[in-house]
Every structure is written in C-alpha cells, then in structure tokens.
C-alpha cells in the first residue's frame, strides 16, 4: 500500500512538468504567431515597394524613349501601354 502514494506523487510531479511544458509551448507559439504576423506585414511592404519601383522603372523607360526617340509611333505605343495599365488598375479598384 505504501507504493500507491509514491506512484501518485510521481504522477503529480510528471503532471506538473507537463503543465509547465504546455505553458512554455503556448508562450513560444504566441511568439511565433506574432513573428509570422510581423513577417507578413514586412512582406506586404516589400511587395508594395517592389511594385512602386517597377512603375518608376517603366516611367523612366518611357522618359528615355521620349528623350532618345523621334519616332512618334514608338512614343504613342509606350503611352498607350501605360494608359492600359492605368485603366486596368482603375477597373480592379472599381470592382472592390
């Protein structure tokens, strides 16, 4: 009969250790979730920055065409492409 209290005590110690482990894992999980959230925000910021840089690059290319080219058709084509992009953006915005 004396072994029963010893076994109960050992189980109690193991349960306490398990509860501590669960608490530590929950804390770590919350930290990781916060890190994921922050990384998603950073990723979205980088995507927006990338889009902005791409648009700037396109405009720079058009400006170079304007500066270098005397060909009106090439210029008209570049302007029409930008107008199509703007129209598409406006269409997407109006659908939201």
Secondary structure, 3 states (H helix, E strand, C coil): CHHHHHHHHHHHHHHHHHHHHHHHHHHHHHHHHHHHHHHHHHHHHHHHHHHHHHHHHHHHHHHHHHHHCCCHHHHHHHHHHHHHHHHHHHHHHHHC
